[in-house]
């Protein structure tokens, strides 16, 4: 039996295991497939899994846990799966501790993007993930945890372009991710900024904005909160695979940051 003829059966097997909560067994099925047919077989299966199944599986390997799926998931398959991460968030989770929900999402995104040292794969992952409305919202959620640092990065990008150093007033782990996103997709970077700072139409406006060190002082411009963005993402959860948001649905506000 050829490798291709085995793939539908492996796809069904992994789907059933993930939906049953047997993530370890699903990973073992991937491992066995790699031994028998090579990495490409797992890549093809991950490309055909329903995105909600991929989301469930990958969510179980956040926080540095080893996973073949994390290392091999195709960028487009991962991008589609991100739309389903908000499906399990309850109102209580979002209301009581939105930062913890956002941190969990960051752990997942960071873990996938920086799972290997392959710069080309990293660029593809970020470009695909930020190409949809739900992707832009996800990056806005992450950036909402460090808005001051994100504004500093935006200012550096505008003034230094490809010579950006990434130096900010803090050592936030969000800064490297923001820089990598801006390098991977100018449109994705701008769309995410617009999602977080809806008053601004292009990232050049952000360079002149400043944050007060007083947490009780009202911001001088509109910024969506982490909680609001989490609710926005939950509303973007597709009802079926065919309803995954199309790429490029939101108008581009690109500014030629690395030209």
N, C-alpha and C positions, 0 to 999 in steps of 0.2 A: 504494500500500500504506500502510495507516495506521501510526501510530507503534506502537500496541499489537501489531500483527501482526509488527513487527520485533523486539520485545523478546525472544521466545524464542531467536531466532537470535543476537542479541547476547549473551544469557546463555550460550549454548553456546560462542560464540566466545571470550568472556572466560574462561570456565572452562577451556577447552582451552589457551589461552595461559598462564594462571597455572600450571596443572599441568605445563606444559612448561617453566616457568621463564622465560617471555618476559614479564616484568612490564611492561617498557617498551612492548611492543606492545599489551598489555592496556590500559594507560593511554591509548595512542593511539586504541584503539577507543572508549574512553570519551569522549575529546576529540572524535572524529568524531561521536559520538552527540549530544553537547552542541551541536555546530555545526548538526546536522541537525534535532534534535528538542527541544533545550533540556535544562536540568538535570534535570527531572523524569524523563526517560527513564533517565538513569543511576541516579537514586535508586531507580527501580522495579527495575532490573536488580540493583542491590546488595541489594535486599530479597529477591530470589529466588535469589541465589547460595547454594550450599551453604556453611554457616558455616566449614567447613574450608578452602574455597577463598578466602573472604573473609580468613581469618586469614593464609593464605600470601601473599596479595596485599598486605595492609596491613603485614605484617612487613617487606616489602621497602622500605618508605618511612618507616622510623623515622629519628630523628635530624634532623628538620627538612627532609627531602626533600619536594619539592612533589608532591602527588598529588590528583587529583580525587576518588579514592575516599576519601581521608582527610577531605576537606571535605564530602562528600555522603553518606557511609554513614549509613543510618538507625540511630538509637540501638539499636533492638531487634536489628537485624542485627549490629551491632558487639558487643553484649552476648553474643549467641550464639556469635560467632566467638572470643571470648576463651577459651572452654572448650578450644579446640584448640591454644593457644599452647604448652602443655606437651608436646605429642605428639612434638616433635623433641628434647626434652631427654634426653640420655643420663645414665646413672648417673655417668659420669666428670665430665660438666659440673657436675652438682649437687654431687658430692663434692669436686671440686677447687676450684671457685670459685663457690659459691652466690650471693655478692654480685654477681658480674658478671652472672649470669643474671637476678637481680632487677633490676639496673640497666637491663638491656636491656628488661625488661618495663615498667619505669617509663618509659623513653624512649618506648615505644609508647603507653602509657596517657596520659601527659602530652601527647604530640604530638597525639593525637586530641582530648582534652578541651579543650585550649587552641589548637586549630588556627584558630579564629576568635574574634572578640569578641562573638559572639552568646551572651548570657547564658542565654537560654531553651534553646538547643540544648545548651549545657554542662550545664544542669540535667537535661535529658532523658537525655543520654548517661550521666551519673553515676547517675541513678536506675535506669535500665535495667541498667547494668553491675553494680550492687551488689545487684540484686534476686534473684540466684540464689546457690546455694551456691558455685559456682566463682567467681562475682564477688566474694563476700565473702572467699574465700581469696586472690584476686588482690590485693585492697586490703590484706589482712593481710600478704602478702609484701612489698608496698611499705612498709608502716608498720614492718615488722620491721627495716628498715634505719636507723630513727631512733626507737626506742621511747621514749626520754626526751622527745623533742620532741612525740611523739604524746600522751603523758600530759599534757604541759603544755597542749596544745590542748584535750584533754578537760576539764581543770580549768577552762580559760577559758570553754569552752562552758557548763559547768555554772553558773559564777558570773556570766557576763555575757550568755549567750544571744545574741540578735541583735546585741548591741553588742560582740561579740568583735573583738579587734584583730589576733589572730594573732601577737602578739609572743612569742617563745620565746628560749631560751638560745642558739640557733643560727640561721643563715640557710638552713636546709635547704629545698630545693625541694619537699619532701614536705608542708610546712606549708600552703601555699596549696591544694594538692590535697586535704588532709584537711579543711580548712575548707569548701571547695566541696562535698565529699561530704556533710558534715554538714548543710549548707544544702539540698542537693538531696534527700537521703533520710535522715531520722532513723533509719529501720529499717536501711538499708544501712550507715550509720555504726556503729550499735551492733553489728550482726552482724559487721562487720569487726573491731571491737575484741574481741568475744567470741572470734573465731577466733584472734586474736593472744594474748589474755590469757584463757584458758579458765577460770581460777579466779574470774573476775568475772562477775556476772550482769547488771550494769547499769553504765553508764559513770560513775555517781556514785562507785562504789568506786574508780575509777581516780584520782580527784582526790587521794586521800590516799596514793597509792603514790609511792615515791621511788626513783630510781636512784642507786647509788653511782658516784662518779667512778673507783673502782678497778675496772678491767676484769676482775681476777682474783676479785673478790668475787661469790659466788653471789647471784642475785636473790632477793628476799624473797617472791616470788610466782611462780607458773608463767607462763612466757612461751614460746610456740613459737618455735623458731629459724627463720631464713630457709630453711635446708636442709630442715627438717621440713615447712615449709609448701609448699615447691616439690614435695616428694614427694606431699603431700596433693593438690595441684592436678593432678599428673600422673595420680593415681588417679581424678580426676573427669573425665578426657577421655572424652567419649561415644564409643561404638563406631559410632553411626550418627546421622543427623540427628534421628531420632525419639527418640533418647535424650538429647537436650539437657536438662539438669536444669531442672525446672519452677521458676517463680518462687515465692518464698514458702515453699520447702520447709523452711527452718529457722525455728524459732519466733522471733517478734519479741521484742526486749528493749528496746523504745523507752522513752524517759524524758521526752518532751516538752521537748527541749532548746531549741527556738526558739518555744515557745508563750508 
